[in-house]
Amino acid sequence: MAMYVYSTDGEPVGFVFEMNIYDLEGTPLARIIGSRVHRFDGTYVGEWYKDMVVRRPQSRPRILPPVEPPQRRAPAALSYRLRAVVDYGYPDAFPLLRQSVSHEGYLNQAAE
């Protein structure tokens, strides 16, 4: 059974395997370092919070050295909405995992 990543709306949008985040089709998107989520190019995206990737204003973003992404995984088993929606007040950052960001501009984006 996959450990799902959820949107702030409660929908499964990805899964975690060995501290890496994948989309539901098995494409590697990011890695979790402590509570921070970084793309494989080292740019900060958001915080791992209650099975979600969110933007938290109190976070301390930084750039990490890039690493090779892991290989694709088999797609996650289809799931239906199992999560109750609770508004914790943080914007969803999962869609940002697919965007490319320059290292110069990531701090401005992280501060928003």
ChimeraX commands (.cxc) that place a marker at each C-alpha (Angstrom):
marker #1 position 0.00,0.00,0.00 radius 0.5
marker #1 position 1.35,3.41,-0.98 radius 0.5
marker #1 position 1.85,6.30,1.44 radius 0.5
marker #1 position -0.10,8.94,-0.45 radius 0.5
marker #1 position 0.62,12.64,-0.74 radius 0.5
marker #1 position -2.58,14.67,-0.60 radius 0.5
marker #1 position -3.59,18.05,-1.92 radius 0.5
marker #1 position -5.01,20.54,0.55 radius 0.5
marker #1 position -8.41,19.56,-0.91 radius 0.5
marker #1 position -7.93,15.99,0.33 radius 0.5
marker #1 position -7.29,14.32,-3.03 radius 0.5
marker #1 position -4.36,11.90,-3.48 radius 0.5
marker #1 position -1.86,13.58,-5.85 radius 0.5
marker #1 position 1.28,11.50,-5.36 radius 0.5
marker #1 position 3.05,9.01,-3.14 radius 0.5
marker #1 position 6.22,8.72,-1.05 radius 0.5
marker #1 position 8.85,6.00,-1.39 radius 0.5
marker #1 position 12.16,6.17,0.49 radius 0.5
marker #1 position 11.72,9.88,1.29 radius 0.5
marker #1 position 11.16,10.75,-2.37 radius 0.5
marker #1 position 7.89,12.15,-3.68 radius 0.5
marker #1 position 6.44,10.76,-6.92 radius 0.5
marker #1 position 3.35,11.71,-8.87 radius 0.5
marker #1 position 0.65,9.04,-9.15 radius 0.5
marker #1 position 2.13,7.83,-12.45 radius 0.5
marker #1 position 5.48,7.08,-10.76 radius 0.5
marker #1 position 7.53,10.08,-11.96 radius 0.5
marker #1 position 9.99,11.28,-9.28 radius 0.5
marker #1 position 9.36,14.92,-8.36 radius 0.5
marker #1 position 11.16,15.80,-5.12 radius 0.5
marker #1 position 12.82,14.61,-1.95 radius 0.5
marker #1 position 11.96,15.19,1.69 radius 0.5
marker #1 position 14.83,16.40,3.90 radius 0.5
marker #1 position 13.57,16.70,7.47 radius 0.5
marker #1 position 10.39,18.69,6.97 radius 0.5
marker #1 position 11.60,20.51,3.84 radius 0.5
marker #1 position 10.71,19.44,0.31 radius 0.5
marker #1 position 13.27,20.09,-2.44 radius 0.5
marker #1 position 13.27,19.32,-6.15 radius 0.5
marker #1 position 16.14,17.13,-7.31 radius 0.5
marker #1 position 17.86,20.26,-8.69 radius 0.5
marker #1 position 18.13,21.45,-5.07 radius 0.5
marker #1 position 15.50,24.20,-5.09 radius 0.5
marker #1 position 13.16,24.50,-2.14 radius 0.5
marker #1 position 9.45,23.97,-2.80 radius 0.5
marker #1 position 7.66,23.75,0.53 radius 0.5
marker #1 position 7.23,21.85,3.76 radius 0.5
marker #1 position 6.09,18.28,4.40 radius 0.5
marker #1 position 3.10,18.73,6.70 radius 0.5
marker #1 position 0.43,16.15,7.54 radius 0.5
marker #1 position 0.97,14.15,4.31 radius 0.5
marker #1 position 0.90,17.31,2.16 radius 0.5
marker #1 position 3.44,19.64,0.56 radius 0.5
marker #1 position 2.51,23.14,1.71 radius 0.5
marker #1 position 3.88,26.68,1.80 radius 0.5
marker #1 position 4.52,27.72,5.41 radius 0.5
marker #1 position 5.53,31.32,6.13 radius 0.5
marker #1 position 7.79,30.32,9.02 radius 0.5
marker #1 position 9.92,28.00,6.88 radius 0.5
marker #1 position 13.61,28.68,6.28 radius 0.5
marker #1 position 14.26,27.78,2.63 radius 0.5
marker #1 position 17.71,27.11,1.24 radius 0.5
marker #1 position 19.27,25.61,-1.85 radius 0.5
marker #1 position 20.69,22.09,-1.59 radius 0.5
marker #1 position 23.20,20.51,-3.96 radius 0.5
marker #1 position 21.45,18.82,-6.89 radius 0.5
marker #1 position 21.13,15.04,-6.92 radius 0.5
marker #1 position 20.21,12.54,-9.60 radius 0.5
marker #1 position 16.51,11.71,-9.48 radius 0.5
marker #1 position 15.69,8.11,-8.67 radius 0.5
marker #1 position 14.24,5.89,-11.34 radius 0.5
marker #1 position 10.54,5.92,-12.10 radius 0.5
marker #1 position 8.41,3.67,-9.97 radius 0.5
marker #1 position 5.34,1.71,-10.86 radius 0.5
marker #1 position 2.22,3.88,-10.70 radius 0.5
marker #1 position 0.44,3.97,-7.36 radius 0.5
marker #1 position -2.67,1.89,-7.00 radius 0.5
marker #1 position -5.73,3.94,-7.77 radius 0.5
marker #1 position -7.22,5.43,-4.69 radius 0.5
marker #1 position -10.31,7.32,-3.87 radius 0.5
marker #1 position -10.54,10.20,-1.48 radius 0.5
marker #1 position -9.81,8.78,1.96 radius 0.5
marker #1 position -8.73,11.94,3.69 radius 0.5
marker #1 position -11.03,14.31,5.53 radius 0.5
marker #1 position -10.40,17.90,4.52 radius 0.5
marker #1 position -9.02,20.11,7.28 radius 0.5
marker #1 position -8.00,23.67,6.44 radius 0.5
marker #1 position -4.68,24.23,8.18 radius 0.5
marker #1 position -4.31,27.64,6.52 radius 0.5
marker #1 position -1.33,26.75,4.31 radius 0.5
marker #1 position -1.43,26.95,0.51 radius 0.5
marker #1 position -0.86,23.75,-1.48 radius 0.5
marker #1 position 2.68,23.55,-2.90 radius 0.5
marker #1 position 2.42,20.19,-4.69 radius 0.5
marker #1 position 1.72,21.83,-8.11 radius 0.5
marker #1 position 5.04,23.71,-7.73 radius 0.5
marker #1 position 6.94,20.42,-7.87 radius 0.5
marker #1 position 6.39,20.30,-11.62 radius 0.5
marker #1 position 7.53,23.88,-12.26 radius 0.5
marker #1 position 11.12,24.81,-12.97 radius 0.5
marker #1 position 12.54,27.66,-10.90 radius 0.5
marker #1 position 15.83,29.47,-11.27 radius 0.5
marker #1 position 18.06,29.38,-8.19 radius 0.5
marker #1 position 18.05,33.19,-8.13 radius 0.5
marker #1 position 14.27,33.44,-7.98 radius 0.5
marker #1 position 13.44,30.63,-5.59 radius 0.5
marker #1 position 13.85,32.69,-2.41 radius 0.5
marker #1 position 11.35,35.26,-3.64 radius 0.5
marker #1 position 8.91,32.49,-4.50 radius 0.5
marker #1 position 9.45,30.77,-1.15 radius 0.5
marker #1 position 8.80,33.99,0.75 radius 0.5
marker #1 position 5.34,34.46,-0.80 radius 0.5
marker link #1:1,2 radius 0.2
marker link #1:2,3 radius 0.2
marker link #1:3,4 radius 0.2
marker link #1:4,5 radius 0.2
marker link #1:5,6 radius 0.2
marker link #1:6,7 radius 0.2
marker link #1:7,8 radius 0.2
marker link #1:8,9 radius 0.2
marker link #1:9,10 radius 0.2
marker link #1:10,11 radius 0.2
marker link #1:11,12 radius 0.2
marker link #1:12,13 radius 0.2
marker link #1:13,14 radius 0.2
marker link #1:14,15 radius 0.2
marker link #1:15,16 radius 0.2
marker link #1:16,17 radius 0.2
marker link #1:17,18 radius 0.2
marker link #1:18,19 radius 0.2
marker link #1:19,20 radius 0.2
marker link #1:20,21 radius 0.2
marker link #1:21,22 radius 0.2
marker link #1:22,23 radius 0.2
marker link #1:23,24 radius 0.2
marker link #1:24,25 radius 0.2
marker link #1:25,26 radius 0.2
marker link #1:26,27 radius 0.2
marker link #1:27,28 radius 0.2
marker link #1:28,29 radius 0.2
marker link #1:29,30 radius 0.2
marker link #1:30,31 radius 0.2
marker link #1:31,32 radius 0.2
marker link #1:32,33 radius 0.2
marker link #1:33,34 radius 0.2
marker link #1:34,35 radius 0.2
marker link #1:35,36 radius 0.2
marker link #1:36,37 radius 0.2
marker link #1:37,38 radius 0.2
marker link #1:38,39 radius 0.2
marker link #1:39,40 radius 0.2
marker link #1:40,41 radius 0.2
marker link #1:41,42 radius 0.2
marker link #1:42,43 radius 0.2
marker link #1:43,44 radius 0.2
marker link #1:44,45 radius 0.2
marker link #1:45,46 radius 0.2
marker link #1:46,47 radius 0.2
marker link #1:47,48 radius 0.2
marker link #1:48,49 radius 0.2
marker link #1:49,50 radius 0.2
marker link #1:50,51 radius 0.2
marker link #1:51,52 radius 0.2
marker link #1:52,53 radius 0.2
marker link #1:53,54 radius 0.2
marker link #1:54,55 radius 0.2
marker link #1:55,56 radius 0.2
marker link #1:56,57 radius 0.2
marker link #1:57,58 radius 0.2
marker link #1:58,59 radius 0.2
marker link #1:59,60 radius 0.2
marker link #1:60,61 radius 0.2
marker link #1:61,62 radius 0.2
marker link #1:62,63 radius 0.2
marker link #1:63,64 radius 0.2
marker link #1:64,65 radius 0.2
marker link #1:65,66 radius 0.2
marker link #1:66,67 radius 0.2
marker link #1:67,68 radius 0.2
marker link #1:68,69 radius 0.2
marker link #1:69,70 radius 0.2
marker link #1:70,71 radius 0.2
marker link #1:71,72 radius 0.2
marker link #1:72,73 radius 0.2
marker link #1:73,74 radius 0.2
marker link #1:74,75 radius 0.2
marker link #1:75,76 radius 0.2
marker link #1:76,77 radius 0.2
marker link #1:77,78 radius 0.2
marker link #1:78,79 radius 0.2
marker link #1:79,80 radius 0.2
marker link #1:80,81 radius 0.2
marker link #1:81,82 radius 0.2
marker link #1:82,83 radius 0.2
marker link #1:83,84 radius 0.2
marker link #1:84,85 radius 0.2
marker link #1:85,86 radius 0.2
marker link #1:86,87 radius 0.2
marker link #1:87,88 radius 0.2
marker link #1:88,89 radius 0.2
marker link #1:89,90 radius 0.2
marker link #1:90,91 radius 0.2
marker link #1:91,92 radius 0.2
marker link #1:92,93 radius 0.2
marker link #1:93,94 radius 0.2
marker link #1:94,95 radius 0.2
marker link #1:95,96 radius 0.2
marker link #1:96,97 radius 0.2
marker link #1:97,98 radius 0.2
marker link #1:98,99 radius 0.2
marker link #1:99,100 radius 0.2
marker link #1:100,101 radius 0.2
marker link #1:101,102 radius 0.2
marker link #1:102,103 radius 0.2
marker link #1:103,104 radius 0.2
marker link #1:104,105 radius 0.2
marker link #1:105,106 radius 0.2
marker link #1:106,107 radius 0.2
marker link #1:107,108 radius 0.2
marker link #1:108,109 radius 0.2
marker link #1:109,110 radius 0.2
marker link #1:110,111 radius 0.2
marker link #1:111,112 radius 0.2
view
